[in-house]
Amino acid sequence: MSEKKIALVTGALGGIGSEISRSLIAEGYKIIATHVPREEAREVKRLKDEGFNEYDFRFVFGDLTNHETMTTAINEAIEAEGRVDVLVNNAGVTRDAVFKKMSYEHWSDVLDINLKTLFTVTQPVFNKMLEQKSGRIVCISSVNGIKGQFGQANYAATKAGMIGFIKSLALEGARSGVTANVVAPGYTATPMVTAMREDVIKSIEAQIPAQRLATPEEIAAAVMYLVSDQTGYVTSETLSVNGGLYMQ
């Protein structure tokens, strides 16, 4: 049983996920990280390359779309650590195309990974938090789940669905001290985004009142606020971090 606080993070490495993990570790958390099946030695090397200590992580390898296998694996990891204090649902994919030309495969891929896996990951964690009478759940949505986006009907649908999901969990968890909230980032300077052509990045920045991209650290800071001890009365909220790109 771990003496540290425990956070389960999907998409825990790379871009926003790495910064969320780094911030949690700095606050004394150990990370349970779900990860696609790969050799563990490769993942240990990746941790070291990103400046992490392998002892700060417990990997749960598997395909999140395999519900029964992953539910069992997540339950086993929680049982081994003895508790789970925080869940951050960060894993997600895009398969962009205008809806007129979007394939059913691309529609289904995005729904399966971005939305259906929320059930697989969240239910065992939520049940443990109800038992503990405490917990923090944060889902990483997107500004495009709030405003929509041309060519992203599938992605926007999943990120909007995530907000409804969290509002329902907030109602169910409130009496047990479990909060559930959303962070909705705008365009963020992840390696995938910064690899785009400079003129494309400039055109994106021109649309943003702040005239720049968010940093992964700023998204992680929003998550850390919502999982802090000071936010036990904050639940069912969507915290937008988009530089003024979309204002409700």
C-alpha positions, -999 to 999 in steps of 0.1 A, spaced: 0 0 0 14 34 -10 20 61 16 17 87 -11 -15 102 -26 -25 84 -57 -36 99 -90 -48 78 -120 -40 97 -152 -49 86 -187 -27 100 -215 -1 106 -187 29 111 -210 34 136 -238 22 171 -241 -4 182 -216 -3 147 -199 33 150 -190 29 184 -174 -2 172 -154 19 142 -142 49 164 -133 27 188 -113 10 160 -94 43 144 -86 56 177 -73 27 178 -49 35 143 -36 14 121 -58 22 87 -73 8 82 -108 -12 52 -120 -8 57 -158 -29 38 -183 -9 31 -214 -11 13 -247 7 -21 -246 44 -16 -251 76 -30 -236 79 -17 -200 116 -10 -205 108 13 -234 84 32 -211 110 35 -183 134 50 -208 107 75 -219 102 85 -182 139 91 -178 140 111 -211 113 134 -197 130 138 -164 107 115 -144 116 89 -117 102 55 -126 92 49 -90 67 77 -93 47 56 -118 27 24 -119 18 15 -155 -15 -2 -164 -8 -15 -199 -37 -23 -222 -62 -10 -247 -87 12 -230 -114 1 -255 -112 -34 -240 -136 -28 -212 -134 -60 -192 -96 -64 -193 -89 -28 -184 -115 -26 -157 -99 -56 -140 -64 -41 -145 -74 -7 -130 -91 -23 -101 -60 -44 -94 -38 -12 -95 -61 6 -71 -61 -24 -48 -23 -26 -49 -20 11 -40 -48 10 -14 -65 42 -25 -71 66 -53 -73 104 -46 -74 119 -81 -85 109 -116 -75 129 -146 -91 117 -179 -68 131 -205 -65 105 -232 -80 114 -265 -76 112 -303 -88 132 -334 -98 119 -368 -107 152 -386 -129 155 -417 -159 175 -427 -190 156 -417 -200 152 -454 -169 131 -460 -163 116 -425 -162 78 -425 -182 58 -399 -149 43 -389 -134 77 -380 -166 87 -362 -166 55 -342 -128 56 -334 -131 90 -318 -163 81 -298 -148 48 -286 -115 63 -273 -127 98 -262 -161 90 -247 -168 52 -242 -135 47 -224 -146 72 -198 -169 45 -184 -141 19 -183 -117 42 -165 -140 62 -143 -164 37 -128 -138 17 -108 -122 49 -96 -155 66 -88 -167 35 -68 -135 36 -47 -138 73 -41 -174 68 -29 -161 42 -5 -134 65 7 -158 95 10 -133 116 -9 -119 122 -44 -113 146 -72 -122 138 -109 -111 161 -137 -118 155 -174 -98 173 -201 -123 185 -226 -117 212 -252 -129 246 -263 -142 228 -294 -165 208 -272 -181 241 -261 -182 260 -294 -180 233 -320 -154 232 -348 -155 229 -385 -142 194 -395 -145 180 -360 -181 169 -355 -168 136 -340 -143 152 -316 -166 181 -306 -194 156 -298 -171 136 -275 -158 166 -257 -193 181 -252 -205 147 -240 -177 147 -215 -191 179 -199 -226 163 -195 -209 132 -180 -191 152 -154 -221 172 -144 -239 139 -137 -210 125 -117 -209 157 -97 -245 152 -86 -239 116 -77 -206 122 -58 -213 154 -39 -227 138 -7 -196 115 -6 -170 143 -9 -162 135 -45 -160 165 -69 -161 163 -107 -150 191 -130 -138 198 -165 -108 217 -179 -115 229 -214 -82 240 -230 -79 261 -261 -50 258 -286 -20 246 -266 17 245 -274 21 207 -273 47 190 -296 20 181 -320 9 217 -324 43 233 -324 53 209 -352 29 227 -376 42 252 -401 50 286 -386 24 304 -408 -3 280 -396 6 287 -359 6 325 -366 -29 323 -382 -42 304 -351 -26 329 -327 -42 358 -346 -77 344 -337 -69 344 -300 -74 376 -280 -43 367 -259 -23 364 -292 -6 332 -282 -10 295 -275 -15 282 -240 14 263 -225 9 228 -212 20 241 -177 -10 265 -177 -34 236 -184 -18 215 -157 -21 245 -133 -59 245 -139 -60 208 -131 -40 213 -99 -64 240 -88 -94 216 -92 -77 187 -74 -65 209 -45 -78 206 -9 -92 241 -13 -117 232 -39 -139 207 -21 -169 230 -27 -162 234 -65 -179 207 -85 -198 204 -119 -177 233 -133 -160 237 -167 -129 258 -164 -120 273 -198 -83 280 -205 -84 294 -240 -69 330 -239 -103 345 -247 -109 325 -279 -144 317 -268 -163 334 -241 -197 321 -228 
